[in-house]
Structure formats: structure tokens, C-alpha cells
Amino acid sequence: MHVDRKPFDPGLAAWSELLGAGPEYPELTSNEVADVLIIGAGFAGLSAARRLQQLQPYSKIVLLEARRVGEGPAGRNSGFMIDLPHNLSSKDYAGDAANDLQQTRLNREAIGFAKEVATEFGMSKEAMIQSGKVNAAATKKGVQHNQDYARHLQSMNEKHELLDAQSMQNISGSSYYKSGLFTPGTVMLQPALYVRELAKGLSDKGVSILENSPAISFEQTGGGWSVLTPKGRVAAEKCILAVNGHLESFGFFKRQLMHIYLYASMTRALSMEESKMLGGEDRWAFTPADPMGTTVRKISNSSGNRILVRNRFTWSPSRSISENKINSVAPTHDRSFAARFPQLASADMQYRWGGLLCLSMNTVPAFGEIEPNLFSACCQNGLGTAMGTLSGKLAAEQVCGHASKSLDIMLANAEPKRLPPEPFSSVGANVYMRWAEFKAGAEL
Ligand SMILES: Cc1cc2nc3c(=O)[nH]c(=O)nc-3n(C[C@H](O)[C@H](O)[C@H](O)COP(=O)(O)OP(=O)(O)OC[C@H]3O[C@@H](n4cnc5c(N)ncnc54)[C@H](O)[C@@H]3O)c2cc1C
């Protein structure tokens, strides 16, 4: 079977660029044999490798990545590893309490797993910080969302704190926000650093990582799978596909997955004067009160004080986009930044980039054994850092026949719902996203 598309994400993401060159892994140029082959070195693929190492320390694990580790969406996101539900397809962030409790438990299992691996592999402090996050409201509607959500958290017995406009300004230096809702469970990643250090730890412990080695075709051989790359081949008893939306490029779940590009920009390092003028805390992380609004984050580390903004969604059923698309979303990023930080008028964006995300209409993953000995840990929906980690971990458990309650929950999910036929789905999705962005108003 042919893999019909290679991954592409536009622009150089700040996170990798700020780190400079990372460890290099070889390209596959020979015929290899493995017990388990994993395709994709994002959160899912790397976490699957880690869990396999724990459960079957003597297995030969090979991990193929089409690009360099950290260049894909896992190294391109805003770095929020969120414990509480945050459903991109819901009208607000609150939902059914039983589902939310279950989702929270799963997200926390993922965060716990990531924290454990960060400690075991001696990751840098910058890779992962348990700081919590604030859901920031810039409109009356946003304030109402936060209040509803706070009530919902109360009923779940979850810690939270409502913040007024002054507190929001004290944190961020911006007078833009009317209120905020702080929850302590979110872990903030330097995403490229986290995936690089995770890969390095795995490689040191014997996982064979091969970069610039895209799977281009695959076939069933005996009971296992044989996967071809441009210069080599891997034959394995079992194979885990950890390629998120590119699962469709492998011919699975066709017209059941929604492919959406997200975009971010990051400023240059603020000067001492600008940092002083801005005030506020060294680091903070704001999600928007409206799901279509702007995520804003301030980092303060070896690369200086910088601000990231993330907004705009574009629908891309082909899982590909022109490099120029970044230019068309840049004005929205600049407007959102200027509205929040008029005092930083000359702080230009140094980096702009985009990345592919995968959702399903019924917000379920594409998870489980999809052919004999071929497993999928894909379609992470809105919380991909946590759900990617969890689906990789659980796919490894399924491969090893290791029973767990979380695995049962994942396997009990329905299949991703089929999308309406074209052109209706593309027209519908584009109209919906533009309308929802318009409705987000000042949250954008
Ligand atoms: C701008 C932006 C901001 C985001 N912010 C957040 C956030 O704050 N919090 C959050 O939870 N999520 C966020 N996300 C989403 C999150 O990054 C993804 O959901 C997450 O990376 C999914 O993890 P994954 O391992 O399943 O897939 P990916 O990270 O996409 O990894 C899949 C890997 O498979 C590789 N691959 C694909 N095809 C092949 C092939 N044929 N052969 C070999 N390798 C292949 C790809 O190169 C890629 O490295 C954001 C995304 C973007 C783009």
C-alpha cells in the first residue's frame, strides 16, 4: 500500500530555531528487522517507544520519522499540556460532567507519564514547567464563559481561581483582559526541547531512531509488516502508526478525519527597556475564553523574554498548504498582539509558522488495532500534547497485551464519524470557521 502524502508544515518554528542544531539521527539506508516499528516521532510515537521499553525492555524498537525530530507539529505547538477538558468542537469549554471527569483522568495520566519520563531522562527545566494556565477573557461573553466554567469546576471539585482585570494586568502587563480563570494542573512545555530530549533518552536506551526516513509504502508480510522508505526497508512483527492526521495518507479512516492548520508567531527577544515597560510576571500562559480566540504566552529563558501569539485555523483536507499561507494569517497575529500590548509597538515577530492538527467530528481518536498487528495512535483532537502522549502509551500497552482501564476506555470509543461529501464538507468547514472567528470578536 502506497503512502500518498509526506508531512508538510509551513515556516520555521521558533522552538527549534531557538535551540539551534539538535542531536542528529541517521537516515534509514539498509534493510532492518525489528520487533516493533513505530512510524512518527511526535508525542504519540515517542511515548509509545518509551512505554514499549518499560514493558518489553529486550524488544528491538525502530522509530521512523519523515523529517528531523522536533520539526513536526510536536515541536510546533504552543506547549500547553492541559489536564482539564477543552473541546474545540464544543460551543464552550464545559460539557458533560462524567465525560469531563474521565477526560481529566486520562489527560492527567498523560501528564504524569510525561513528568516521569522528564525526571528519568534528566530533561532540562525549560522543557517542562508545571505552572498552570489562565483562561483569559477579553469580552463580556468570555467573562460569562469563565464563570460558567468555574461553576463546572466547582462541581468537579477542581481547584481554580477567578481573576479580575487588575490581576490579569499584574500577571501579563496587559490591560486588555476583563477577567481570567486560573487552573493549576497545566504543564507548559518548550515543545521542541521536550521531544528532542525524549528522543535522546530513548536513543541512549537503545531505540533506533531514523530521521529523514518517510514511510512511502507498506505491506503485510507473514504475520507482520514491511515498510519501505526511499533508501531502506524495515520488517517488523508489529507496527504502530503515530502519524496523527497522516493516517489518512496511509489509506486509513479516509474522509473520517478533519485536517486543520494552526498558526503561531513569536516576537524577537524583548529589550530590557521593553520588558520593564511591559511589567508583569516572567512567564505566563493564557488560553482564550473563546475556542477560536488567541492563545498568548510569555516565555523567559535563555533566549530572552518573548511573547507568542497563536490564532487562525485553516481547513486542509489535502494535509498540505502553501508556505505563503503564513503571510495571510500574519496580519491577524500582529493585530491581536498590538491590541494586547500597545506598549510593545516595535517588538516585531521574529518567527512565524504553522502546523497540522487532526480532529474528528465526534471528538474521538483513531485508535486501536486497525489490521492484524498494525496499530493506530492517531487523531488527538484539541489536546494533542496530552492525548498524543496517552494514545502512544496505550498503543504500546495494546501491542504488549498489557491490560489497563485507560486502554479499555480508549478502545470503547466510537469510530471517527464520516465527513459529509465534498464540496459540502469543505464549504461547511470554511464557512463555520470564518463565522466562529468573527463571533470570537475581541477574544481573537
Ligand atoms: C501552532 C500549533 C499550536 C498548538 N498548540 C497546542 C497546545 O498548546 N497544546 C496541545 O495540546 N496541542 C497543541 N497543538 C496540537 C499538537 O501539536 C498536536 O496535536 C500533537 O503534536 C499531536 O501529536 P502526535 O504525536 O499525534 O502527532 P505529530 O506531532 O503530528 O507527530 C506525527 C509525526 O509523524 C511524522 N510522519 C507523518 N507521516 C510520516 C511518514 N509517512 N513517515 C514517517 N513519519 C511521518 C510527522 O513528521 C510527525 O513528526 C498545536 C498545534 C499547532 C500546529
The ligand as an SDF file (V2000), in Angstrom:
LIG
                    3D

 53 58  0  0  0  0  0  0  0  0999 V2000
    0.5980   26.1190   16.1050 C   0  0  0  0  0  0  0  0  0  0  0  0
    0.0900   24.9540   16.9110 C   0  0  0  0  0  0  0  0  0  0  0  0
   -0.2090   25.1180   18.2470 C   0  0  0  0  0  0  0  0  0  0  0  0
   -0.6360   24.0330   19.0090 C   0  0  0  0  0  0  0  0  0  0  0  0
   -0.8030   24.1740   20.3540 N   0  0  0  0  0  0  0  0  0  0  0  0
   -1.1060   23.1160   21.1240 C   0  0  0  0  0  0  0  0  0  0  0  0
   -1.1170   23.2300   22.5360 C   0  0  0  0  0  0  0  0  0  0  0  0
   -0.7830   24.2650   23.1010 O   0  0  0  0  0  0  0  0  0  0  0  0
   -1.4980   22.1460   23.2550 N   0  0  0  0  0  0  0  0  0  0  0  0
   -1.8330   20.9520   22.6560 C   0  0  0  0  0  0  0  0  0  0  0  0
   -2.1670   20.0030   23.3650 O   0  0  0  0  0  0  0  0  0  0  0  0
   -1.7560   20.8010   21.3170 N   0  0  0  0  0  0  0  0  0  0  0  0
   -1.3820   21.8340   20.5450 C   0  0  0  0  0  0  0  0  0  0  0  0
   -1.2510   21.6750   19.1830 N   0  0  0  0  0  0  0  0  0  0  0  0
   -1.5100   20.3580   18.5940 C   0  0  0  0  0  0  0  0  0  0  0  0
   -0.3760   19.3540   18.8420 C   0  0  0  0  0  0  0  0  0  0  0  0
    0.8660   19.8610   18.4180 O   0  0  0  0  0  0  0  0  0  0  0  0
   -0.6520   18.0500   18.0920 C   0  0  0  0  0  0  0  0  0  0  0  0
   -1.9520   17.6270   18.3690 O   0  0  0  0  0  0  0  0  0  0  0  0
    0.3520   16.9910   18.5130 C   0  0  0  0  0  0  0  0  0  0  0  0
    1.6250   17.3150   18.0150 O   0  0  0  0  0  0  0  0  0  0  0  0
   -0.0700   15.6140   18.0020 C   0  0  0  0  0  0  0  0  0  0  0  0
    0.9150   14.6770   18.3930 O   0  0  0  0  0  0  0  0  0  0  0  0
    1.1680   13.3710   17.5280 P   0  0  0  0  0  0  0  0  0  0  0  0
    2.3730   12.7160   18.0520 O   0  0  0  0  0  0  0  0  0  0  0  0
   -0.0820   12.5870   17.4380 O   0  0  0  0  0  0  0  0  0  0  0  0
    1.4080   13.9010   16.0450 O   0  0  0  0  0  0  0  0  0  0  0  0
    2.5590   14.8090   15.4500 P   0  0  0  0  0  0  0  0  0  0  0  0
    3.1490   15.6600   16.4850 O   0  0  0  0  0  0  0  0  0  0  0  0
    1.9850   15.4330   14.2290 O   0  0  0  0  0  0  0  0  0  0  0  0
    3.6580   13.7350   15.0400 O   0  0  0  0  0  0  0  0  0  0  0  0
    3.4740   12.8860   13.9310 C   0  0  0  0  0  0  0  0  0  0  0  0
    4.8200   12.6900   13.2760 C   0  0  0  0  0  0  0  0  0  0  0  0
    4.6500   11.7630   12.2090 O   0  0  0  0  0  0  0  0  0  0  0  0
    5.5320   12.1220   11.1810 C   0  0  0  0  0  0  0  0  0  0  0  0
    5.0790   11.4910    9.9290 N   0  0  0  0  0  0  0  0  0  0  0  0
    3.9590   11.7560    9.2060 C   0  0  0  0  0  0  0  0  0  0  0  0
    3.9250   10.9940    8.1190 N   0  0  0  0  0  0  0  0  0  0  0  0
    5.0280   10.2030    8.1430 C   0  0  0  0  0  0  0  0  0  0  0  0
    5.5430    9.1970    7.2900 C   0  0  0  0  0  0  0  0  0  0  0  0
    4.9410    8.8530    6.1440 N   0  0  0  0  0  0  0  0  0  0  0  0
    6.7200    8.5810    7.6340 N   0  0  0  0  0  0  0  0  0  0  0  0
    7.3670    8.9170    8.7930 C   0  0  0  0  0  0  0  0  0  0  0  0
    6.9200    9.8850    9.6180 N   0  0  0  0  0  0  0  0  0  0  0  0
    5.7590   10.5180    9.3000 C   0  0  0  0  0  0  0  0  0  0  0  0
    5.4490   13.6400   11.1490 C   0  0  0  0  0  0  0  0  0  0  0  0
    6.5860   14.2210   10.5120 O   0  0  0  0  0  0  0  0  0  0  0  0
    5.3730   13.9750   12.6360 C   0  0  0  0  0  0  0  0  0  0  0  0
    6.6330   14.2760   13.1790 O   0  0  0  0  0  0  0  0  0  0  0  0
   -0.8310   22.7540   18.3930 C   0  0  0  0  0  0  0  0  0  0  0  0
   -0.5380   22.5850   17.0430 C   0  0  0  0  0  0  0  0  0  0  0  0
   -0.0630   23.6620   16.3120 C   0  0  0  0  0  0  0  0  0  0  0  0
    0.2750   23.4350   14.8580 C   0  0  0  0  0  0  0  0  0  0  0  0
  1  2  1  0
  2  3  1  0
  2 52  2  0
  3  4  2  0
  4  5  1  0
  4 50  1  0
  5  6  2  0
  6  7  1  0
  6 13  1  0
  7  8  2  0
  7  9  1  0
  9 10  1  0
 10 11  2  0
 10 12  1  0
 12 13  2  0
 13 14  1  0
 14 15  1  0
 14 50  1  0
 15 16  1  0
 16 17  1  0
 16 18  1  0
 18 19  1  0
 18 20  1  0
 20 21  1  0
 20 22  1  0
 22 23  1  0
 23 24  1  0
 24 25  2  0
 24 26  1  0
 24 27  1  0
 27 28  1  0
 28 29  2  0
 28 30  1  0
 28 31  1  0
 31 32  1  0
 32 33  1  0
 33 34  1  0
 33 48  1  0
 34 35  1  0
 35 36  1  0
 35 46  1  0
 36 37  1  0
 36 45  1  0
 37 38  2  0
 38 39  1  0
 39 40  1  0
 39 45  2  0
 40 41  1  0
 40 42  2  0
 42 43  1  0
 43 44  2  0
 44 45  1  0
 46 47  1  0
 46 48  1  0
 48 49  1  0
 50 51  2  0
 51 52  1  0
 52 53  1  0
M  END
$$$$
